[in-house]
Amino acid sequence: MKNTIDYEEVVLKKVGKNNLIRWVDKFLRLFTYQNFLFGCIIPFFILYSFPYLCQNQNENSPPTIKIIGVEDGGWYNSDVKPVIKIEGNNLDPQKTIILLNDKPFVSETVIKEENFYLFYVSTQNDRGEKHSKRMYFVIDKTPPIIRITRPYVDVTFTKDGKIIAPLGVNQTPFKIEGVVEDIAPKEVIVNGKDHIKLINGYEFSFSREFKEGLNEIKFEAVDKAGNIGRLNLQIRLKTTKPFLKVLSPAEGSIVSEGVIEIEGECSDDTKKVTIDSEPAILENGKFFLPDFYLKKVENKISIKAKDFFENEKETFLNVIRDDIPPKILIDNFKEEHHTKEAKFGLSGKVLDFTDL
């Protein structure tokens, strides 16, 4: 006969097969002293000591430095307000240094002037642990300047450094070249969509198709700070040759003087007229050269007109120089010829250079 009572058997006889009570019974049987120790006492100890452990860890951590409001290597086109945050325990104020370009700086001071700036921040706690940080940034508020180098900008097209008249080209497509004047140019944008990479850091070039007549190109130069320089450029395409007509002297003229005056008409956009490489005077769509020297008897004179678009037209003027007097020859009359007649006939001819 057993001296012990089977607890489970007694409970089951009293409560039957009720699942809920069965699970409660199993939990009570498993809940021993060991369960109580690891389930309650140790977690309570950990929770109680956690703040102390964290506090002790913070006290042992080295100081940290944060610079907020600017980024290392950043470029800015507006005022900045850097905030210096130094965190740590038992910091020594005498060994905390904040310098901007080697001068003392106070956190949250607004910086307005354009310049290159260098931060140096250093601190130390009472245990001798040091921490320092360096960073640089740039304030640049000046927009880039765009200058066109091809096609060549004639001085007659500019006023106070600005282009005031269309530039001319005589072919399409045409390669446009220029430079961006800035301390840190980034790119050139053409007509708001074409991004042109810079060559050697500041030069740019690209080819563009033009239609006959006036064309407009909009340039935007962007620098690292985000400043934008703009230029609206008008380019006129003209492929026709300039008008050129000689008025005086007439073609094939025979003159007795060695110096003549040549005059004629030309297009209003004519930039230069040369007469056998000698520059003529231009005035109100006309050209003239008051003293042109005929170098020989038969002269084929080249007259060239060139417009602002570098289109050129050439024509030729033929002029004969005859400064030798004509010679008279008598055929039927000899020297010391005597006659009794009051009237007699003579025959002969006149010799001149033009008859040769």
VOROVEX-234000 format. One line per 4 residues: for each residue x, y, z of C-alpha. Coordinates in steps of 0.25 Angstrom, whole numbers. Layout:
X:Y:Z  ...;
This chain:
0:0:0  5:14:-4  8:24:7  8:36:-3;
-4:42:-10  -3:44:-25  -7:58:-25  -10:58:-40;
-19:46:-38  -27:53:-26  -28:66:-34  -33:59:-47;
-43:52:-39  -49:65:-33  -48:74:-45  -50:64:-56;
-43:66:-69  -44:81:-69  -33:86:-78  -32:100:-71;
-30:95:-57  -20:84:-63  -11:95:-68  -12:103:-55;
-8:91:-48  4:88:-56  9:103:-55  8:102:-40;
16:89:-40  27:95:-48  28:108:-41  39:105:-31;
49:114:-24  59:113:-36  48:118:-45  45:130:-35;
60:133:-34  62:134:-49  48:140:-53  47:151:-43;
59:154:-34  70:155:-46  61:163:-55  58:173:-44;
73:174:-41  76:177:-56  65:187:-57  69:194:-44;
84:195:-48  83:199:-63  82:214:-61  94:213:-52;
102:205:-62  98:215:-74  102:227:-65  115:220:-62;
117:217:-77  114:232:-81  124:237:-71  135:228:-77;
131:232:-92  141:242:-99  136:255:-103  129:257:-116;
128:270:-126  117:273:-136  116:284:-146  102:287:-150;
98:296:-161  109:294:-171  116:282:-177  130:279:-179;
134:283:-193  120:290:-195  118:302:-204  107:312:-201;
102:325:-208  95:330:-195  98:334:-181  100:322:-172;
99:320:-157  108:309:-151  104:302:-138  115:296:-130;
111:284:-121  122:279:-111  117:267:-103  123:260:-92;
125:259:-76  135:267:-68  140:275:-80  151:285:-77;
146:299:-82  160:304:-82  164:294:-92  152:296:-102;
156:303:-114  146:308:-126  153:315:-137  149:320:-151;
160:324:-160  169:324:-148  160:334:-140  151:331:-128;
137:327:-132  124:327:-124  114:317:-128  101:321:-136;
108:334:-141  103:337:-155  114:337:-166  111:346:-178;
124:350:-185  129:342:-197  141:334:-194  148:321:-191;
145:317:-177  152:306:-168  147:302:-155  156:296:-144;
149:291:-131  156:284:-120  152:279:-106  158:271:-94;
152:265:-82  158:264:-68  163:250:-71  172:256:-82;
164:250:-94  164:259:-106  156:261:-118  157:271:-129;
150:273:-143  154:281:-155  144:284:-167  144:295:-178;
133:301:-186  132:313:-196  122:324:-197  121:329:-211;
110:339:-215  115:344:-228  109:338:-241  118:333:-252;
121:341:-264  119:335:-278  128:340:-290  127:335:-304;
140:334:-311  135:328:-324  128:334:-332  137:346:-329;
130:357:-322  134:369:-330  135:382:-322  124:389:-330;
115:378:-324  117:382:-310  114:393:-300  119:393:-285;
124:378:-288  110:373:-292  106:368:-306  96:378:-312;
95:373:-326  94:359:-333  107:351:-336  108:346:-350;
112:333:-355  112:328:-370  111:313:-368  102:303:-361;
105:295:-352  114:304:-345  123:302:-334  121:311:-322;
132:313:-312  133:321:-299  138:321:-285  132:323:-271;
139:332:-261  136:327:-247  144:322:-236  137:308:-237;
129:307:-249  121:294:-250  114:293:-264  107:301:-275;
92:299:-279  88:303:-293  73:306:-295  69:300:-282;
72:286:-286  86:283:-292  96:281:-281  110:284:-286;
122:279:-278  133:288:-276  147:286:-282  159:289:-273;
150:294:-263  144:306:-270  144:305:-285  132:300:-293;
129:297:-307  117:290:-315  112:290:-329  98:296:-333;
89:296:-345  84:309:-349  73:314:-358  75:325:-368;
73:338:-361  72:341:-346  74:330:-336  74:332:-321;
82:323:-311  80:324:-296  92:321:-287  92:318:-272;
105:315:-265  104:309:-251  115:308:-240  117:299:-228;
110:309:-219  97:309:-228  99:323:-234  94:324:-248;
100:334:-258  91:336:-271  94:341:-285  84:342:-296;
92:341:-309  86:345:-323  93:339:-335  89:342:-349;
92:332:-360  95:338:-374  100:330:-385  98:340:-397;
110:348:-402  110:363:-400  105:373:-411  116:379:-419;
116:389:-431  126:398:-437  121:411:-441  133:418:-446;
141:417:-455  134:408:-464  139:395:-468  150:396:-479;
152:410:-477  164:417:-483  170:428:-475  182:437:-477;
186:439:-463  193:429:-454  184:432:-442  169:430:-442;
158:430:-432  149:417:-431  136:417:-425  124:408:-424;
112:402:-415  112:391:-405  103:385:-395  100:392:-382;
105:380:-374  119:381:-382  130:381:-372  142:383:-381;
144:386:-396  158:385:-402  163:389:-415  176:381:-419;
178:379:-404  177:394:-401  165:397:-391  154:406:-397;
146:416:-389  132:412:-385  120:421:-384  105:419:-384;
106:407:-393  116:413:-402  131:411:-404  142:419:-410;
157:420:-411  161:434:-416  175:431:-420  178:418:-427;
191:417:-434  191:409:-447  204:401:-447  204:398:-462;
197:400:-475  187:389:-474  181:388:-460  172:377:-455;
168:382:-442  162:372:-431  151:378:-423  146:370:-411;
135:372:-401  134:365:-388  122:365:-378  121:363:-363;
118:349:-366  131:346:-373  124:345:-386  132:350:-398;
130:355:-412  140:358:-422  139:366:-435  149:371:-445;
151:385:-452  159:386:-464  165:400:-467  176:404:-478;
186:414:-475  190:422:-487  198:434:-484  206:434:-498;
202:444:-508  197:439:-521  207:440:-533  203:445:-547;
209:439:-560  207:445:-574  208:436:-585  209:445:-598;
217:456:-593  231:456:-591  241:466:-585  245:478:-594;
233:475:-603  230:486:-613  218:489:-621  212:500:-629;
198:497:-625  191:505:-615  183:493:-611  188:479:-610;
183:466:-602  190:459:-591  188:445:-586  193:438:-574;
189:432:-561  190:434:-546  197:424:-537  193:422:-523;
195:411:-512  181:407:-513  182:404:-527  194:394:-525;
